[in-house]
Amino acid sequence: MSLPRHATFTPIGEIVAQQVLPRLRHAQKLPLRISCIGIASYDDSGDVGSFDRTLVIGQCPSPEEAMMVASRRVAHDDILSDARAALRFRPRVMVIQDSDLGLVLAGEVRAGIVLWQQPVASDAEARRVVTEASRLRGMAFTATGRGDASSARDLRYRASLLEARLVDPFWRETADELLRLPEAA
């Protein structure tokens, strides 16, 4: 009686291809960078003295931890460091990127929570999102040209929310799984 070869041993090539290489690719993209896109100003003058700003919040070794850190910082209104105490900042979008600046996950900041955006499901959907975001950015450019800074900022914000769905293909499955967890809801 002889046993089939595959029933007792897994070829080393299969182990490398299915287990080792994916982990190495994943490790190369770490650590993850957390940043926040928002509106900054030096006083309470509203839209007149305000400007768009991106602040780097920190780094994390995993998407799960990055989501928790981002959510905690937003919930505690802890976006700015003490060195920039004179600056007022209103967070609008939290962004998690890998070391290659590929988008891992992004979400809208609203009422002290992060509403993580569902990643696109396909390249075709990504193309549609890029087309619509480009259209909105074009409208923002036109609004800026006619001196309507408030409309331009709102259009850029809407475009950013669409672009928040443009998760790097490497991370799409991970992001989708993270958003299925009860804690992300």
OpenMM code with the backbone's topology and positions (N, CA, C; nanometers):
from openmm import Vec3, app, unit

residues = "MET SER LEU PRO ARG HIS ALA THR PHE THR PRO ILE GLY GLU ILE VAL ALA GLN GLN VAL LEU PRO ARG LEU ARG HIS ALA GLN LYS LEU PRO LEU ARG ILE SER CYS ILE GLY ILE ALA SER TYR ASP ASP SER GLY ASP VAL GLY SER PHE ASP ARG THR LEU VAL ILE GLY GLN CYS PRO SER PRO GLU GLU ALA MET MET VAL ALA SER ARG ARG VAL ALA HIS ASP ASP ILE LEU SER ASP ALA ARG ALA ALA LEU ARG PHE ARG PRO ARG VAL MET VAL ILE GLN ASP SER ASP LEU GLY LEU VAL LEU ALA GLY GLU VAL ARG ALA GLY ILE VAL LEU TRP GLN GLN PRO VAL ALA SER ASP ALA GLU ALA ARG ARG VAL VAL THR GLU ALA SER ARG LEU ARG GLY MET ALA PHE THR ALA THR GLY ARG GLY ASP ALA SER SER ALA ARG ASP LEU ARG TYR ARG ALA SER LEU LEU GLU ALA ARG LEU VAL ASP PRO PHE TRP ARG GLU THR ALA ASP GLU LEU LEU ARG LEU PRO GLU ALA ALA".split()
positions = [
    Vec3(0.0846, -0.1176, 0.0000),
    Vec3(0.0000, 0.0000, 0.0000),
    Vec3(0.0892, 0.1239, 0.0000),
    Vec3(0.0591, 0.2118, -0.0890),
    Vec3(0.1361, 0.3364, -0.0930),
    Vec3(0.0420, 0.4552, -0.0768),
    Vec3(0.0894, 0.5529, -0.0041),
    Vec3(0.0109, 0.6740, 0.0176),
    Vec3(0.0402, 0.7749, -0.0933),
    Vec3(-0.0601, 0.8481, -0.1339),
    Vec3(-0.0325, 0.9534, -0.2323),
    Vec3(0.0629, 1.0563, -0.1727),
    Vec3(0.1511, 1.1086, -0.2540),
    Vec3(0.2553, 1.1998, -0.2061),
    Vec3(0.1965, 1.3262, -0.1440),
    Vec3(0.0932, 1.3805, -0.2048),
    Vec3(0.0366, 1.5057, -0.1552),
    Vec3(-0.0359, 1.4897, -0.0227),
    Vec3(-0.0714, 1.3689, 0.0154),
    Vec3(-0.1423, 1.3472, 0.1413),
    Vec3(-0.0493, 1.3567, 0.2617),
    Vec3(0.0792, 1.3361, 0.2404),
    Vec3(0.1702, 1.3360, 0.3546),
    Vec3(0.2619, 1.4569, 0.3571),
    Vec3(0.3052, 1.5054, 0.2427),
    Vec3(0.3999, 1.6158, 0.2384),
    Vec3(0.3500, 1.7247, 0.1436),
    Vec3(0.3709, 1.8497, 0.1843),
    Vec3(0.3422, 1.9626, 0.0966),
    Vec3(0.4737, 2.0061, 0.0356),
    Vec3(0.4791, 2.0173, -0.0954),
    Vec3(0.6041, 2.0594, -0.1595),
    Vec3(0.6488, 2.1969, -0.1088),
    Vec3(0.7790, 2.2119, -0.0921),
    Vec3(0.8342, 2.3362, -0.0390),
    Vec3(0.7989, 2.4560, -0.1271),
    Vec3(0.7939, 2.4365, -0.2577),
    Vec3(0.7567, 2.5449, -0.3486),
    Vec3(0.6167, 2.5966, -0.3223),
    Vec3(0.5274, 2.5060, -0.2908),
    Vec3(0.3889, 2.5441, -0.2603),
    Vec3(0.3822, 2.6221, -0.1287),
    Vec3(0.4576, 2.5793, -0.0304),
    Vec3(0.4619, 2.6497, 0.0984),
    Vec3(0.5157, 2.7909, 0.0790),
    Vec3(0.6235, 2.8030, 0.0036),
    Vec3(0.6829, 2.9347, -0.0216),
    Vec3(0.5831, 3.0245, -0.0945),
    Vec3(0.5196, 2.9733, -0.1990),
    Vec3(0.4284, 3.0532, -0.2801),
    Vec3(0.3022, 3.0934, -0.2048),
    Vec3(0.2495, 3.0069, -0.1222),
    Vec3(0.1219, 3.0331, -0.0574),
    Vec3(0.1325, 3.0957, 0.0811),
    Vec3(0.2442, 3.0768, 0.1493),
    Vec3(0.2534, 3.1259, 0.2860),
    Vec3(0.3641, 3.2284, 0.3068),
    Vec3(0.4833, 3.1991, 0.2571),
    Vec3(0.5984, 3.2853, 0.2855),
    Vec3(0.5954, 3.4142, 0.2038),
    Vec3(0.5797, 3.4047, 0.0730),
    Vec3(0.5832, 3.5238, -0.0125),
    Vec3(0.4738, 3.6257, 0.0209),
    Vec3(0.3492, 3.5846, 0.0437),
    Vec3(0.2492, 3.6854, 0.0822),
    Vec3(0.2842, 3.7589, 0.2111),
    Vec3(0.3404, 3.6877, 0.3070),
    Vec3(0.3790, 3.7528, 0.4331),
    Vec3(0.4942, 3.8507, 0.4112),
    Vec3(0.5888, 3.8145, 0.3253),
    Vec3(0.6999, 3.9058, 0.2957),
    Vec3(0.6511, 4.0310, 0.2245),
    Vec3(0.5607, 4.0143, 0.1260),
    Vec3(0.5045, 4.1310, 0.0559),
    Vec3(0.4310, 4.2218, 0.1538),
    Vec3(0.3565, 4.1613, 0.2440),
    Vec3(0.2826, 4.2378, 0.3443),
    Vec3(0.3791, 4.3143, 0.4347),
    Vec3(0.4838, 4.2487, 0.4803),
    Vec3(0.5810, 4.3113, 0.5708),
    Vec3(0.6548, 4.4272, 0.5042),
    Vec3(0.6765, 4.4191, 0.3728),
    Vec3(0.7457, 4.5270, 0.3018),
    Vec3(0.6640, 4.6549, 0.2991),
    Vec3(0.5351, 4.6462, 0.3145),
    Vec3(0.4476, 4.7631, 0.3054),
    Vec3(0.4227, 4.8287, 0.4412),
    Vec3(0.4846, 4.7761, 0.5442),
    Vec3(0.4674, 4.8293, 0.6795),
    Vec3(0.5847, 4.9182, 0.7156),
    Vec3(0.5736, 5.0113, 0.8069),
    Vec3(0.4576, 5.0443, 0.8887),
    Vec3(0.3560, 5.1270, 0.8096),
    Vec3(0.2372, 5.1346, 0.8640),
    Vec3(0.1302, 5.2122, 0.8031),
    Vec3(0.1299, 5.3531, 0.8612),
    Vec3(0.1044, 5.4506, 0.7761),
    Vec3(0.1037, 5.5910, 0.8178),
    Vec3(-0.0401, 5.6391, 0.8296),
    Vec3(-0.0712, 5.7046, 0.9395),
    Vec3(-0.2035, 5.7624, 0.9621),
    Vec3(-0.1915, 5.9140, 0.9455),
    Vec3(-0.2800, 5.9709, 0.8641),
    Vec3(-0.2826, 6.1160, 0.8495),
    Vec3(-0.4264, 6.1651, 0.8456),
    Vec3(-0.4423, 6.2944, 0.8619),
    Vec3(-0.5743, 6.3545, 0.8663),
    Vec3(-0.5771, 6.4759, 0.7742),
    Vec3(-0.6773, 6.4800, 0.6879),
    Vec3(-0.6991, 6.5940, 0.5993),
    Vec3(-0.8081, 6.6783, 0.6641),
    Vec3(-0.7839, 6.8085, 0.6729),
    Vec3(-0.8836, 6.8942, 0.7358),
    Vec3(-0.8658, 7.0399, 0.6994),
    Vec3(-0.9347, 7.1228, 0.7731),
    Vec3(-0.9308, 7.2674, 0.7520),
    Vec3(-0.8632, 7.3301, 0.8732),
    Vec3(-0.7615, 7.4101, 0.8473),
    Vec3(-0.6860, 7.4748, 0.9548),
    Vec3(-0.7038, 7.6255, 0.9475),
    Vec3(-0.6927, 7.6896, 1.0637),
    Vec3(-0.6956, 7.8357, 1.0709),
    Vec3(-0.6244, 7.8780, 1.1987),
    Vec3(-0.5848, 8.0036, 1.2022),
    Vec3(-0.5171, 8.0570, 1.3210),
    Vec3(-0.6103, 8.1364, 1.4104),
    Vec3(-0.7352, 8.1499, 1.3683),
    Vec3(-0.8341, 8.2180, 1.4503),
    Vec3(-0.9720, 8.1620, 1.4160),
    Vec3(-1.0747, 8.2188, 1.4721),
    Vec3(-1.2110, 8.1703, 1.4483),
    Vec3(-1.2814, 8.2498, 1.3389),
    Vec3(-1.2072, 8.2991, 1.2412),
    Vec3(-1.2656, 8.3857, 1.1384),
    Vec3(-1.3465, 8.3099, 1.0343),
    Vec3(-1.3550, 8.1795, 1.0447),
    Vec3(-1.4343, 8.1017, 0.9489),
    Vec3(-1.3553, 8.0706, 0.8242),
    Vec3(-1.4242, 8.0725, 0.7098),
    Vec3(-1.3619, 8.0346, 0.5834),
    Vec3(-1.2593, 8.1359, 0.5330),
    Vec3(-1.2670, 8.2604, 0.5789),
    Vec3(-1.1790, 8.3647, 0.5262),
    Vec3(-1.0322, 8.3342, 0.5505),
    Vec3(-0.9947, 8.3014, 0.6716),
    Vec3(-0.8547, 8.2776, 0.7042),
    Vec3(-0.8174, 8.1308, 0.7127),
    Vec3(-0.8995, 8.0443, 0.6593),
    Vec3(-0.8719, 7.9014, 0.6725),
    Vec3(-0.8071, 7.8453, 0.5459),
    Vec3(-0.7442, 7.7290, 0.5631),
    Vec3(-0.6765, 7.6639, 0.4503),
    Vec3(-0.6785, 7.5139, 0.4720),
    Vec3(-0.6704, 7.4390, 0.3608),
    Vec3(-0.6663, 7.2929, 0.3685),
    Vec3(-0.5303, 7.2502, 0.4214),
    Vec3(-0.5303, 7.1445, 0.5027),
    Vec3(-0.4057, 7.0992, 0.5642),
    Vec3(-0.4107, 6.9483, 0.5853),
    Vec3(-0.2990, 6.8814, 0.5666),
    Vec3(-0.2866, 6.7394, 0.5966),
    Vec3(-0.1852, 6.7246, 0.7087),
    Vec3(-0.2272, 6.6580, 0.8149),
    Vec3(-0.1401, 6.6360, 0.9304),
    Vec3(-0.1109, 6.4873, 0.9449),
    Vec3(0.0150, 6.4530, 0.9639),
    Vec3(0.0527, 6.3146, 0.9906),
    Vec3(0.0305, 6.2891, 1.1388),
    Vec3(-0.0447, 6.1839, 1.1694),
    Vec3(-0.0804, 6.1509, 1.3076),
    Vec3(0.0204, 6.0549, 1.3695),
    Vec3(0.0639, 5.9552, 1.2923),
    Vec3(0.1582, 5.8576, 1.3451),
    Vec3(0.1705, 5.7363, 1.2556),
    Vec3(0.2331, 5.6323, 1.3095),
    Vec3(0.2538, 5.5078, 1.2356),
    Vec3(0.2079, 5.3904, 1.3214),
    Vec3(0.1662, 5.2834, 1.2526),
    Vec3(0.1214, 5.1616, 1.3211),
    Vec3(0.1686, 5.0395, 1.2434),
    Vec3(0.1835, 4.9276, 1.3132),
    Vec3(0.2309, 4.8061, 1.2472),
    Vec3(0.1226, 4.7234, 1.1779),
    Vec3(-0.0062, 4.7580, 1.1977),
    Vec3(-0.1126, 4.6782, 1.1358),
    Vec3(-0.2325, 4.7665, 1.1027),
    Vec3(-0.3126, 4.7254, 1.0052),
    Vec3(-0.4328, 4.8026, 0.9720),
    Vec3(-0.5308, 4.8112, 1.0897),
    Vec3(-0.5457, 4.7032, 1.1646),
    Vec3(-0.6380, 4.7032, 1.2782),
    Vec3(-0.5974, 4.8084, 1.3810),
    Vec3(-0.4683, 4.8100, 1.4127),
    Vec3(-0.4190, 4.9068, 1.5106),
    Vec3(-0.4299, 5.0489, 1.4567),
    Vec3(-0.4028, 5.0676, 1.3282),
    Vec3(-0.4132, 5.2010, 1.2682),
    Vec3(-0.5566, 5.2531, 1.2764),
    Vec3(-0.6537, 5.1662, 1.2503),
    Vec3(-0.7944, 5.2063, 1.2621),
    Vec3(-0.8274, 5.2474, 1.4053),
    Vec3(-0.7798, 5.1692, 1.5023),
    Vec3(-0.8085, 5.2003, 1.6421),
    Vec3(-0.7451, 5.3324, 1.6833),
    Vec3(-0.6190, 5.3544, 1.6432),
    Vec3(-0.5506, 5.4788, 1.6786),
    Vec3(-0.6223, 5.5979, 1.6154),
    Vec3(-0.6556, 5.5878, 1.4875),
    Vec3(-0.7243, 5.6973, 1.4187),
    Vec3(-0.8584, 5.7273, 1.4842),
    Vec3(-0.9354, 5.6252, 1.5123),
    Vec3(-1.0670, 5.6445, 1.5746),
    Vec3(-1.0545, 5.7049, 1.7140),
    Vec3(-0.9575, 5.6571, 1.7898),
    Vec3(-0.9364, 5.7092, 1.9252),
    Vec3(-0.8945, 5.8561, 1.9223),
    Vec3(-0.8036, 5.8918, 1.8290),
    Vec3(-0.7580, 6.0303, 1.8201),
    Vec3(-0.8725, 6.1236, 1.7811),
    Vec3(-0.9587, 6.0782, 1.6920),
    Vec3(-1.0743, 6.1606, 1.6525),
    Vec3(-1.1726, 6.1722, 1.7677),
    Vec3(-1.2030, 6.0614, 1.8346),
    Vec3(-1.2989, 6.0620, 1.9449),
    Vec3(-1.2541, 6.1527, 2.0586),
    Vec3(-1.1233, 6.1594, 2.0815),
    Vec3(-1.0700, 6.2416, 2.1915),
    Vec3(-1.0287, 6.3804, 2.1445),
    Vec3(-1.0587, 6.4118, 2.0180),
    Vec3(-1.0217, 6.5407, 1.9588),
    Vec3(-0.8733, 6.5684, 1.9795),
    Vec3(-0.7909, 6.4670, 1.9516),
    Vec3(-0.6472, 6.4711, 1.9754),
    Vec3(-0.5714, 6.4598, 1.8427),
    Vec3(-0.5954, 6.5539, 1.7530),
    Vec3(-0.5328, 6.5494, 1.6214),
    Vec3(-0.4033, 6.6305, 1.6197),
    Vec3(-0.4061, 6.7470, 1.6790),
    Vec3(-0.2885, 6.8348, 1.6790),
    Vec3(-0.1955, 6.8038, 1.7951),
    Vec3(-0.0668, 6.8222, 1.7704),
    Vec3(0.0294, 6.8100, 1.8798),
    Vec3(0.0383, 6.9441, 1.9527),
    Vec3(0.0991, 6.9453, 2.0700),
    Vec3(0.1093, 7.0688, 2.1489),
    Vec3(0.1887, 7.1767, 2.0785),
    Vec3(0.2812, 7.1391, 1.9901),
    Vec3(0.3646, 7.2375, 1.9218),
    Vec3(0.2828, 7.3285, 1.8309),
    Vec3(0.1645, 7.2827, 1.7895),
    Vec3(0.0833, 7.3642, 1.6995),
    Vec3(-0.0433, 7.4121, 1.7704),
    Vec3(-0.0323, 7.4452, 1.8962),
    Vec3(-0.1488, 7.4806, 1.9769),
    Vec3(-0.2221, 7.6034, 1.9230),
    Vec3(-0.1526, 7.6959, 1.8575),
    Vec3(-0.2168, 7.8158, 1.8052),
    Vec3(-0.3035, 7.7843, 1.6833),
    Vec3(-0.2808, 7.6735, 1.6220),
    Vec3(-0.3538, 7.6354, 1.5014),
    Vec3(-0.4836, 7.5639, 1.5385),
    Vec3(-0.5930, 7.6086, 1.4809),
    Vec3(-0.7210, 7.5404, 1.4976),
    Vec3(-0.7377, 7.4472, 1.3783),
    Vec3(-0.7828, 7.3259, 1.4060),
    Vec3(-0.7906, 7.2267, 1.2990),
    Vec3(-0.9230, 7.1516, 1.3080),
    Vec3(-0.9936, 7.1451, 1.1961),
    Vec3(-1.1183, 7.0693, 1.1877),
    Vec3(-1.0943, 6.9488, 1.0972),
    Vec3(-1.0850, 6.8291, 1.1556),
    Vec3(-1.0583, 6.7096, 1.0740),
    Vec3(-1.1770, 6.6758, 0.9848),
    Vec3(-1.1451, 6.6309, 0.8624),
    Vec3(-1.2515, 6.5926, 0.7694),
    Vec3(-1.2367, 6.4498, 0.7190),
    Vec3(-1.1128, 6.4057, 0.6923),
    Vec3(-1.0899, 6.2716, 0.6386),
    Vec3(-0.9666, 6.2118, 0.7054),
    Vec3(-0.9817, 6.0899, 0.7587),
    Vec3(-0.8672, 6.0160, 0.8123),
    Vec3(-0.8191, 5.9209, 0.7028),
    Vec3(-0.6863, 5.9084, 0.6891),
    Vec3(-0.6271, 5.8288, 0.5826),
    Vec3(-0.5208, 5.7366, 0.6420),
    Vec3(-0.5245, 5.6089, 0.6015),
    Vec3(-0.4210, 5.5125, 0.6395),
    Vec3(-0.3538, 5.4674, 0.5108),
    Vec3(-0.2205, 5.4861, 0.5039),
    Vec3(-0.1434, 5.4498, 0.3850),
    Vec3(-0.0296, 5.3564, 0.4234),
    Vec3(0.0126, 5.2736, 0.3256),
    Vec3(0.1266, 5.1866, 0.3506),
    Vec3(0.2563, 5.2623, 0.3217),
    Vec3(0.3700, 5.1957, 0.3366),
    Vec3(0.4994, 5.2627, 0.3190),
    Vec3(0.5242, 5.3067, 0.1750),
    Vec3(0.4503, 5.2491, 0.0782),
    Vec3(0.4591, 5.2918, -0.0615),
    Vec3(0.3558, 5.3992, -0.0931),
    Vec3(0.2862, 5.4500, 0.0091),
    Vec3(0.1793, 5.5492, -0.0002),
    Vec3(0.0558, 5.4953, -0.0714),
    Vec3(0.0410, 5.3634, -0.0738),
    Vec3(-0.0820, 5.3028, -0.1238),
    Vec3(-0.1901, 5.3160, -0.0182),
    Vec3(-0.3115, 5.3467, -0.0619),
    Vec3(-0.4212, 5.3664, 0.0320),
    Vec3(-0.4661, 5.2325, 0.0899),
    Vec3(-0.4667, 5.2240, 0.2216),
    Vec3(-0.5118, 5.1049, 0.2922),
    Vec3(-0.6594, 5.1206, 0.3290),
    Vec3(-0.6940, 5.2388, 0.3815),
    Vec3(-0.8301, 5.2665, 0.4243),
    Vec3(-0.8422, 5.4155, 0.4505),
    Vec3(-0.9612, 5.4709, 0.4301),
    Vec3(-0.9859, 5.6122, 0.4596),
    Vec3(-1.1306, 5.6272, 0.5018),
    Vec3(-1.1565, 5.7340, 0.5762),
    Vec3(-1.2927, 5.7555, 0.6217),
    Vec3(-1.3209, 5.9004, 0.6552),
    Vec3(-1.4477, 5.9325, 0.6490),
    Vec3(-1.4952, 6.0672, 0.6798),
    Vec3(-1.5035, 6.0848, 0.8311),
    Vec3(-1.4599, 6.2014, 0.8795),
    Vec3(-1.4711, 6.2343, 1.0209),
    Vec3(-1.5996, 6.3134, 1.0389),
    Vec3(-1.6872, 6.2582, 1.1239),
    Vec3(-1.8148, 6.3266, 1.1476),
    Vec3(-1.8593, 6.2999, 1.2911),
    Vec3(-1.8913, 6.4033, 1.3638),
    Vec3(-1.9444, 6.3933, 1.5003),
    Vec3(-1.8547, 6.3106, 1.5924),
    Vec3(-1.7236, 6.3274, 1.5795),
    Vec3(-1.6301, 6.2606, 1.6689),
    Vec3(-1.6042, 6.1140, 1.6394),
    Vec3(-1.6450, 6.0665, 1.5218),
    Vec3(-1.6164, 5.9285, 1.4821),
    Vec3(-1.5643, 5.9275, 1.3384),
    Vec3(-1.5023, 5.8168, 1.3019),
    Vec3(-1.4550, 5.7986, 1.1648),
    Vec3(-1.5509, 5.7021, 1.0962),
    Vec3(-1.6109, 5.7478, 0.9875),
    Vec3(-1.6981, 5.6625, 0.9066),
    Vec3(-1.6127, 5.6074, 0.7930),
    Vec3(-1.5564, 5.4889, 0.8151),
    Vec3(-1.4656, 5.4294, 0.7170),
    Vec3(-1.5397, 5.3992, 0.5881),
    Vec3(-1.4796, 5.4338, 0.4760),
    Vec3(-1.5414, 5.4150, 0.3450),
    Vec3(-1.5157, 5.2739, 0.2930),
    Vec3(-1.6180, 5.2151, 0.2335),
    Vec3(-1.6066, 5.0826, 0.1743),
    Vec3(-1.5170, 5.0925, 0.0509),
    Vec3(-1.4148, 5.0076, 0.0380),
    Vec3(-1.3264, 5.0146, -0.0793),
    Vec3(-1.3991, 4.9725, -0.2070),
    Vec3(-1.3491, 5.0204, -0.3199),
    Vec3(-1.4049, 4.9781, -0.4481),
    Vec3(-1.3875, 4.8273, -0.4600),
    Vec3(-1.4798, 4.7643, -0.5327),
    Vec3(-1.4769, 4.6186, -0.5453),
    Vec3(-1.4011, 4.5721, -0.6685),
    Vec3(-1.3776, 4.6629, -0.7632),
    Vec3(-1.3137, 4.6217, -0.8879),
    Vec3(-1.2398, 4.7396, -0.9502),
    Vec3(-1.1575, 4.7091, -1.0493),
    Vec3(-1.0878, 4.8144, -1.1216),
    Vec3(-1.1857, 4.9002, -1.2013),
    Vec3(-1.2920, 4.8397, -1.2525),
    Vec3(-1.3930, 4.9159, -1.3272),
    Vec3(-1.4616, 5.0174, -1.2357),
    Vec3(-1.4939, 4.9770, -1.1150),
    Vec3(-1.5542, 5.0694, -1.0190),
    Vec3(-1.4540, 5.1793, -0.9818),
    Vec3(-1.3277, 5.1440, -0.9688),
    Vec3(-1.2238, 5.2429, -0.9395),
    Vec3(-1.2163, 5.3479, -1.0507),
    Vec3(-1.2254, 5.3050, -1.1759),
    Vec3(-1.2230, 5.4006, -1.2878),
    Vec3(-1.3418, 5.4962, -1.2806),
    Vec3(-1.4599, 5.4461, -1.2455),
    Vec3(-1.5778, 5.5327, -1.2325),
    Vec3(-1.5585, 5.6346, -1.1200),
    Vec3(-1.5014, 5.5895, -1.0098),
    Vec3(-1.4768, 5.6801, -0.8966),
    Vec3(-1.3755, 5.7880, -0.9362),
    Vec3(-1.2693, 5.7491, -1.0062),
    Vec3(-1.1680, 5.8460, -1.0499),
    Vec3(-1.2299, 5.9485, -1.1447),
    Vec3(-1.3148, 5.9032, -1.2353),
    Vec3(-1.3804, 5.9944, -1.3294),
    Vec3(-1.4661, 6.0965, -1.2561),
    Vec3(-1.5470, 6.0509, -1.1618),
    Vec3(-1.6337, 6.1424, -1.0867),
    Vec3(-1.5523, 6.2366, -0.9983),
    Vec3(-1.4489, 6.1853, -0.9322),
    Vec3(-1.3643, 6.2716, -0.8480),
    Vec3(-1.2933, 6.3763, -0.9327),
    Vec3(-1.2485, 6.3385, -1.0509),
    Vec3(-1.1836, 6.4348, -1.1414),
    Vec3(-1.2810, 6.5431, -1.1847),
    Vec3(-1.4045, 6.5034, -1.2114),
    Vec3(-1.5075, 6.6011, -1.2490),
    Vec3(-1.5297, 6.7014, -1.1356),
    Vec3(-1.5381, 6.6510, -1.0126),
    Vec3(-1.5568, 6.7395, -0.8970),
    Vec3(-1.4363, 6.8314, -0.8773),
    Vec3(-1.3161, 6.7802, -0.8949),
    Vec3(-1.1960, 6.8645, -0.8806),
    Vec3(-1.1911, 6.9713, -0.9900),
    Vec3(-1.2374, 6.9372, -1.1102),
    Vec3(-1.2467, 7.0369, -1.2178),
    Vec3(-1.3446, 7.1478, -1.1823),
    Vec3(-1.4574, 7.1084, -1.1244),
    Vec3(-1.5553, 7.2086, -1.0801),
    Vec3(-1.4969, 7.2950, -0.9684),
    Vec3(-1.4170, 7.2350, -0.8806),
    Vec3(-1.3523, 7.3102, -0.7726),
    Vec3(-1.2536, 7.4112, -0.8306),
    Vec3(-1.1800, 7.3708, -0.9327),
    Vec3(-1.0852, 7.4614, -0.9982),
    Vec3(-1.1595, 7.5807, -1.0581),
    Vec3(-1.2730, 7.5539, -1.1225),
    Vec3(-1.3538, 7.6608, -1.1805),
    Vec3(-1.4058, 7.7542, -1.0717),
    Vec3(-1.4528, 7.6962, -0.9600),
    Vec3(-1.5037, 7.7777, -0.8492),
    Vec3(-1.3931, 7.8653, -0.7907),
    Vec3(-1.2726, 7.8116, -0.7816),
    Vec3(-1.1590, 7.8905, -0.7319),
    Vec3(-1.1309, 8.0071, -0.8265),
    Vec3(-1.1364, 7.9796, -0.9561),
    Vec3(-1.1118, 8.0840, -1.0563),
    Vec3(-1.2098, 8.1989, -1.0491),
    Vec3(-1.3312, 8.1709, -1.0083),
    Vec3(-1.4301, 8.2791, -0.9980),
    Vec3(-1.4365, 8.3373, -0.8562),
    Vec3(-1.3450, 8.2940, -0.7688),
    Vec3(-1.3339, 8.3515, -0.6346),
    Vec3(-1.4261, 8.2904, -0.5308),
    Vec3(-1.4850, 8.1760, -0.5576),
    Vec3(-1.5768, 8.1104, -0.4649),
    Vec3(-1.5015, 8.0015, -0.3878),
    Vec3(-1.4221, 8.0450, -0.2892),
    Vec3(-1.3358, 7.9532, -0.2138),
    Vec3(-1.4159, 7.8498, -0.1342),
    Vec3(-1.5293, 7.8883, -0.0808),
    Vec3(-1.6098, 7.7967, -0.0004),
    Vec3(-1.6642, 7.6812, -0.0855),
    Vec3(-1.7176, 7.7128, -0.2026),
    Vec3(-1.7678, 7.6072, -0.2924),
    Vec3(-1.6543, 7.5184, -0.3400),
    Vec3(-1.5407, 7.5792, -0.3697),
    Vec3(-1.4247, 7.5022, -0.4153),
    Vec3(-1.3809, 7.4034, -0.3081),
    Vec3(-1.3774, 7.4473, -0.1828),
    Vec3(-1.3371, 7.3584, -0.0727),
    Vec3(-1.4370, 7.2443, -0.0575),
    Vec3(-1.5659, 7.2743, -0.0657),
    Vec3(-1.6671, 7.1688, -0.0528),
    Vec3(-1.6571, 7.0671, -0.1669),
    Vec3(-1.6314, 7.1136, -0.2881),
    Vec3(-1.6159, 7.0229, -0.4023),
    Vec3(-1.4909, 6.9356, -0.3865),
    Vec3(-1.3812, 6.9950, -0.3395),
    Vec3(-1.2602, 6.9155, -0.3158),
    Vec3(-1.2841, 6.8117, -0.2065),
    Vec3(-1.3614, 6.8485, -0.1063),
    Vec3(-1.3945, 6.7559, 0.0014),
    Vec3(-1.4771, 6.6386, -0.0517),
    Vec3(-1.5769, 6.6670, -0.1330),
    Vec3(-1.6579, 6.5602, -0.1935),
    Vec3(-1.5711, 6.4681, -0.2786),
    Vec3(-1.4762, 6.5266, -0.3520),
    Vec3(-1.3838, 6.4457, -0.4323),
    Vec3(-1.2966, 6.3579, -0.3421),
    Vec3(-1.2505, 6.4134, -0.2318),
    Vec3(-1.1680, 6.3367, -0.1372),
    Vec3(-1.2450, 6.2185, -0.0791),
    Vec3(-1.3730, 6.2383, -0.0497),
    Vec3(-1.4536, 6.1284, 0.0029),
    Vec3(-1.4698, 6.0173, -0.1003),
    Vec3(-1.4854, 6.0544, -0.2260),
    Vec3(-1.4905, 5.9523, -0.3313),
    Vec3(-1.3570, 5.8798, -0.3407),
    Vec3(-1.2489, 5.9551, -0.3395),
    Vec3(-1.1146, 5.8966, -0.3508),
    Vec3(-1.0802, 5.8089, -0.2313),
    Vec3(-1.1489, 5.8291, -0.1191),
    Vec3(-1.1272, 5.7454, -0.0005),
    Vec3(-1.1631, 5.6003, -0.0282),
    Vec3(-1.2384, 5.5752, -0.1330),
    Vec3(-1.2758, 5.4379, -0.1697),
    Vec3(-1.1705, 5.3721, -0.2581),
    Vec3(-1.0718, 5.4482, -0.3055),
    Vec3(-0.9716, 5.3970, -0.3988),
    Vec3(-0.8580, 5.3253, -0.3258),
    Vec3(-0.8948, 5.2238, -0.2525),
    Vec3(-0.7987, 5.1435, -0.1775),
    Vec3(-0.7088, 5.0696, -0.2761),
    Vec3(-0.5797, 5.0671, -0.2459),
    Vec3(-0.4828, 4.9952, -0.3275),
    Vec3(-0.5287, 4.8499, -0.3437),
    Vec3(-0.5195, 4.7937, -0.4637),
    Vec3(-0.5648, 4.6547, -0.4847),
    Vec3(-0.5045, 4.5548, -0.3851),
    Vec3(-0.3811, 4.5786, -0.3418),
    Vec3(-0.3161, 4.4901, -0.2450),
    Vec3(-0.3951, 4.4844, -0.1140),
    Vec3(-0.4586, 4.5967, -0.0762),
    Vec3(-0.5240, 4.6073, 0.0531),
    Vec3(-0.6761, 4.5902, 0.0470),
    Vec3(-0.7349, 4.5778, -0.0713),
    Vec3(-0.8817, 4.5762, -0.0819),
    Vec3(-0.9469, 4.4665, 0.0018),
    Vec3(-0.8959, 4.3460, -0.0068),
    Vec3(-0.9554, 4.2349, 0.0680),
    Vec3(-0.9415, 4.2579, 0.2186),
    Vec3(-0.8245, 4.3045, 0.2607),
    Vec3(-0.8021, 4.3325, 0.4029),
    Vec3(-0.8972, 4.4409, 0.4519),
    Vec3(-0.9088, 4.5498, 0.3755),
    Vec3(-0.9984, 4.6595, 0.4142),
    Vec3(-1.1428, 4.6122, 0.4214),
    Vec3(-1.1845, 4.5326, 0.3236),
    Vec3(-1.3201, 4.4808, 0.3222),
    Vec3(-1.3461, 4.3949, 0.4465),
    Vec3(-1.2507, 4.3107, 0.4827),
    Vec3(-1.2650, 4.2258, 0.6020),
    Vec3(-1.2697, 4.3104, 0.7294),
    Vec3(-1.1859, 4.4132, 0.7377),
    Vec3(-1.1848, 4.4991, 0.8559),
    Vec3(-1.3181, 4.5698, 0.8755),
    Vec3(-1.3803, 4.6107, 0.7648),
    Vec3(-1.5065, 4.6828, 0.7751),
    Vec3(-1.6239, 4.5904, 0.8077),
    Vec3(-1.6038, 4.4620, 0.7966),
    Vec3(-1.7073, 4.3655, 0.8353),
    Vec3(-1.7063, 4.3377, 0.9848),
    Vec3(-1.5961, 4.3722, 1.0517),
    Vec3(-1.5871, 4.3494, 1.1957),
    Vec3(-1.6878, 4.4384, 1.2688),
    Vec3(-1.7490, 4.3900, 1.3765),
    Vec3(-1.8483, 4.4711, 1.4505),
    Vec3(-1.7912, 4.6011, 1.5043),
    Vec3(-1.6616, 4.6035, 1.5402),
    Vec3(-1.6025, 4.7238, 1.5982),
    Vec3(-1.5928, 4.8368, 1.4963),
    Vec3(-1.5859, 4.8040, 1.3670),
    Vec3(-1.5719, 4.9062, 1.2642),
    Vec3(-1.7031, 4.9727, 1.2310),
    Vec3(-1.8134, 4.9123, 1.2685),
    Vec3(-1.9456, 4.9661, 1.2327),
    Vec3(-1.9808, 5.0886, 1.3127),
] * unit.nanometer
topology = app.Topology()
chain = topology.addChain("A")
for resn in residues:
    res = topology.addResidue(resn, chain)
    for name in ("N", "CA", "C"):
        topology.addAtom(name, app.Element.getBySymbol(name[0]), res)
